[in-house]
Structures are given as C-alpha cells and as structure tokens.
Amino acid sequence: MGGVAGAALVAHVPTMVLPPDVRKELNDGEEISLVPGLHRMRAERLDPLDADTFVVFDAHWATTVEFVVSSHERRHGRYTSDELPRGMCQMPYDIPGDPELATAMSDEVNAAGSWMTAIDDPCLPIHYPTVNLLPFLQGDERWVSVSVAQTGEPDDFLLAGEAIGRAIAASDRRVVLLASGAMSHTFWKLKELRAHEASDPAHIRTAAARDADFERLDWFAAGDHARVIDTMDEYLRYKPEAMFGHYLMMVGAMGGRECTAASTPYSDYENSIGTGQIHLWFDVRPDLT
C-alpha cells in the first residue's frame, strides 16, 4: 500500500557536516543538537517505516519558470559547495533515484495547472539541503529532490504540494517527505557573524524573528497547520528560508489546511548565524507505519 508515510521539517546547516571538534569549537565546547537529532530520527522514525522513496523539498534549489524534480536512475559524484567550499568539500554522494514517481509527480502538477518538469540530465547540479542529509538519513531508499520556484507564492507551493500528494497516493510507494530548510532566515552581517555562531537561540537575528518561529513551533506541536498557512503573509516579514516553500509543499502533500499532524521535535530550536533551525517529525499515516 502506498502513500505518504511520514514527513519532517529538517535543518541542513553546513555545521552538521563539519568535524565534531570544529562543531564544538563553534558552539562553546558543546555538540549541536541537530547532529544526534538526525541519527535518532533515522533510528526511531525512518527505520521502522521501511519507506521506498524520500522526496526532498530542497530550499536551495531555486528555479524560475517552473518547479523541477530530479528523475535520475541514480545520482553520484562529489559535491563541493560554491557557497562554503572550505567546509563542504568533495563530499561523496551516491543516491538511487525514482524516475517513475518523479514523472508521475510532474504530470500531476502540470495537470493541476502549475508547471513542473522531471529532469534526468547527468550534469544537473545537486544542492546541500539534499547532500547534507545523506550521512544521517540515507538507507536503501530512493531519493528525489524537488526545487522551490523562486517566483512562487504560498498558493503555488500548496498547489504543487497537493498535486505531489495525489501522485504519491496513486503510486505503490511508501514515501517520506523531507522539507529541508530553515525557519526565519536572516544572517548576521560579515563583521558581526563570528560573534553569533553558537547554537543558543539568543543569537537569532532579531527577537521578533525568534518569537515568530516559536509561535509557529507551538502551532506545529498542536497540529494547527491551517494557522501556519493562514498567517504566511505575516511570517514572510521574517524571511523564512525559500519563502517557506519547502514546508508549504510538504504540508500541501499532507492535506494542506486539513492536515492535523502534530510535530515531535528531534532537536532543540537552534541558531545558525542568525537563522532559526530545528528538526520536526510529523506522523502522517498511522496505517502505513
């Protein structure tokens, strides 16, 4: 039996893939909670699900005239970040894909009146919101990545997510959705940021952004996704990463405003040079667990 078996909002911060001693040096000698959190999520949530495919809504993959979904049989190589090549350098990745599901997702989004193309070009770049999850979450599942259309608005993301949910429901796949991106997302300026690298939320760029994140964390805990969706115009003032498109597509595939899946935290709410980061798990289909 197929369907969305589970979902998570996950951080992908570069700090997670730094050596442990470097992570601790940046965090006043302590480990960041994001690292053990993903290991626990794999063991406690993903292993029991026995999923076929992970769908990653990748907050760094910005496309312009359409959504794009990776439809490769396999993606493999080494990844160096153009943004942070010192910390993310020649990271190996080897990911089996799911071209059948990717094509079905694309077809369904187009049928819904939006635009998505399934691309299997071997030269298509990969981004670290996908790559940085692999050391923690990769098992035997297939992986596909979905872009965030940078010209999209909340209703576009919800529409695409709803269509993706229908494609998954019509398949025989047990799917986990991973919305890989931050909450509020404003960095400290270069002259200041090295004083704000520790994970303590006191370092979030503004108190108002931190409060807005905490407000939504309360709503997630209560399963009140309708309220998160209905206040997106307000939340966009705090510049959630990728216009929160990664979350909106995920929740769209889970039922949109009708979704009542409550969150379970798999990390603390943490700072990353001004931005709000957390791992949250959502139980979606008890009948698939």
C-alpha positions in Angstrom: 0.0 0.0 0.0 1.4 3.4 -1.0 1.1 6.9 0.3 2.9 9.5 2.5 4.0 7.5 5.5 5.8 10.3 7.3 7.2 13.8 7.0 9.8 16.0 8.6 11.0 19.6 8.6 14.8 19.3 8.8 17.7 21.6 9.0 20.6 21.2 6.6 23.1 23.7 8.1 26.8 23.3 7.0 27.8 23.0 10.6 26.2 19.5 10.7 28.8 18.0 8.4 31.9 19.7 9.9 34.2 17.5 12.1 33.0 17.2 15.6 35.8 19.2 17.1 35.1 22.1 14.8 31.4 22.0 15.6 32.1 22.1 19.3 34.6 24.9 18.9 31.9 27.0 17.2 29.4 26.1 19.9 31.2 26.9 23.2 32.5 23.3 23.5 29.2 21.6 23.1 27.7 19.4 20.4 24.8 21.0 18.4 21.6 19.1 18.9 21.0 18.9 15.2 23.5 16.1 14.7 22.3 13.5 17.2 18.8 14.5 16.3 19.0 13.3 12.8 20.6 10.0 13.9 17.7 9.5 16.3 15.1 10.3 13.6 16.7 7.7 11.4 16.6 5.0 14.1 13.2 5.9 15.7 11.1 7.0 12.7 12.6 6.1 9.4 13.9 2.6 10.0 10.5 1.3 11.2 8.7 2.8 8.2 10.6 0.8 5.6 9.9 3.6 3.0 10.5 3.2 -0.7 11.3 6.8 -1.5 12.3 10.0 0.2 11.1 13.2 -1.5 13.3 16.2 -0.5 11.9 19.7 -0.9 15.3 21.4 -1.3 15.3 25.0 -0.1 18.5 25.9 -2.0 17.3 24.6 -5.4 15.8 27.8 -6.8 14.2 27.5 -10.2 12.4 30.3 -12.0 9.8 29.4 -14.6 8.7 26.0 -13.2 9.2 23.5 -10.4 11.8 20.8 -11.3 12.0 17.3 -9.9 15.1 15.1 -10.2 14.3 12.0 -12.3 17.6 10.2 -12.5 18.0 6.5 -12.1 21.0 7.4 -9.9 22.9 10.5 -8.9 26.5 10.1 -7.8 29.7 12.1 -7.6 31.4 14.5 -5.3 29.9 17.7 -4.0 31.7 21.0 -3.3 29.6 23.9 -2.2 30.2 27.2 -4.1 28.8 29.0 -1.1 31.0 27.3 1.6 33.8 25.3 -0.2 36.0 25.3 2.9 33.5 23.3 5.0 31.7 21.3 2.3 34.4 20.0 0.0 34.4 16.9 -2.3 31.6 15.2 -0.3 30.8 11.9 -1.9 27.2 11.1 -2.7 25.5 8.1 -4.3 21.7 8.2 -4.4 19.4 5.9 -6.3 16.5 7.8 -7.8 12.9 7.1 -8.6 12.2 8.3 -12.2 8.7 6.7 -12.3 7.5 8.6 -9.2 9.2 11.8 -10.3 7.5 11.7 -13.7 4.1 11.0 -12.1 4.6 14.0 -9.7 5.5 16.2 -12.7 2.5 15.1 -14.7 0.1 15.7 -11.7 1.5 19.2 -11.0 1.0 20.1 -14.7 -2.5 18.7 -14.7 -3.3 20.8 -11.6 -2.5 24.0 -13.6 1.1 24.7 -12.4 4.4 23.8 -14.0 6.9 21.0 -13.2 9.5 19.2 -15.3 11.2 16.0 -14.5 14.9 16.3 -15.4 17.4 13.4 -15.5 20.3 15.4 -17.0 23.5 13.9 -15.5 25.0 17.4 -15.3 22.1 18.8 -13.2 23.6 20.3 -10.1 22.8 18.9 -6.7 22.5 21.2 -3.6 23.5 20.7 0.0 20.0 20.7 1.5 19.9 17.2 -0.1 23.5 16.2 0.3 23.9 17.2 3.9 21.1 14.8 4.9 22.8 11.8 3.5 25.3 11.0 6.2 22.5 10.9 8.7 19.3 9.6 6.9 20.4 7.6 3.9 19.5 4.0 3.9 18.3 1.8 1.0 15.5 4.2 -0.1 15.3 6.0 -3.4 15.7 9.8 -3.3 14.2 12.5 -5.5 14.7 16.3 -4.9 12.1 19.0 -5.7 13.1 22.6 -6.4 11.5 25.7 -4.9 10.3 28.0 -7.6 11.7 31.4 -6.7 8.8 33.1 -8.5 6.2 31.1 -6.5 3.8 32.4 -3.8 2.3 30.4 -1.0 -0.7 29.2 -3.1 1.7 28.0 -5.8 3.6 25.9 -3.3 0.5 24.5 -1.7 -0.9 23.6 -5.2 2.2 21.9 -6.2 2.4 20.0 -2.9 -1.2 18.9 -3.2 -0.6 17.5 -6.7 2.6 15.7 -5.4 0.5 14.2 -2.7 -2.0 12.9 -5.3 0.8 11.4 -7.4 2.1 9.6 -4.3 -1.3 8.4 -3.3 -1.8 6.9 -6.8 1.5 5.1 -6.7 2.6 2.0 -4.8 5.3 3.9 -3.0 5.6 4.4 0.7 7.1 7.9 0.8 8.7 10.1 3.4 8.7 13.9 2.7 11.7 15.9 3.9 11.3 19.7 3.9 14.9 20.6 4.0 15.3 24.2 5.1 15.2 26.8 7.9 12.6 28.8 9.6 13.4 32.5 9.9 16.5 33.1 7.8 18.4 36.4 8.1 22.1 36.1 8.6 24.3 38.4 10.7 26.5 40.7 8.7 30.1 39.6 8.0 31.6 41.9 10.6 29.3 40.5 13.3 28.6 36.9 12.4 31.6 35.3 14.1 30.2 36.5 17.4 26.9 34.7 16.7 28.0 31.2 15.7 26.9 29.3 18.8 23.5 27.5 18.7 21.9 29.4 21.5 18.6 31.0 20.2 19.7 34.2 21.8 21.8 34.7 18.6 18.8 34.6 16.3 19.0 37.7 14.1 16.1 39.5 15.8 13.9 38.9 18.8 10.8 39.3 16.6 12.0 36.6 14.2 12.7 34.3 17.1 9.2 35.0 18.6 7.6 34.3 15.2 9.4 31.0 15.0 8.4 30.0 18.5 4.8 30.9 17.7 4.8 28.5 14.7 6.5 25.8 16.7 3.6 25.9 19.1 1.2 25.6 16.2 3.2 22.7 14.7 3.1 20.9 18.1 -0.7 21.3 18.2 -1.0 20.1 14.5 -2.5 23.5 13.6 -1.1 23.7 10.1 -4.1 25.8 9.0 -3.0 28.6 11.2 0.6 28.4 9.9 -0.8 28.6 6.3 -3.2 31.4 7.0 -0.6 33.6 8.6 2.1 33.2 5.8 1.8 36.9 4.8 2.8 37.8 8.4 5.6 35.2 8.6 7.1 36.3 5.3 8.2 39.5 7.1 10.8 37.4 8.9 12.1 35.9 5.7 11.7 32.2 6.3 14.1 30.3 4.0 12.9 29.9 0.4 9.7 31.7 1.4 8.9 28.6 3.4 8.2 26.9 0.1 9.8 23.7 1.4 7.4 23.5 4.3 4.3 24.6 2.2 4.9 21.9 -0.5 5.4 19.3 2.3 2.2 20.2 4.1 0.3 20.5 0.8 1.1 16.9 0.1 -0.1 16.1 3.6 -3.5 17.7 3.1 -2.8 21.4 3.3 -5.1 23.3 5.7 -6.8 20.0 6.6 -3.6 18.4 7.9 -3.5 18.0 11.7 -0.3 16.0 12.1 1.4 17.2 15.3 5.1 17.7 15.4 7.7 15.8 17.5 11.0 17.7 17.9 14.2 15.9 17.1 16.5 18.7 18.1 16.4 21.9 20.0 15.5 25.1 18.3 18.9 26.4 17.4 20.6 29.4 15.9 22.9 29.2 12.8 24.5 32.7 12.4 21.1 34.4 12.8 18.7 31.8 11.3 16.2 29.5 13.1 16.9 25.8 12.7 15.1 22.7 14.0 14.2 19.1 13.1 10.5 18.2 13.5 8.8 14.9 12.7 5.2 14.7 11.6 3.2 11.4 11.8 1.0 11.4 8.8 -0.4 7.9 8.0 -0.7 5.6 11.0 -2.0 2.9 8.8 1.3 2.9 6.9 3.5 2.6 10.0 
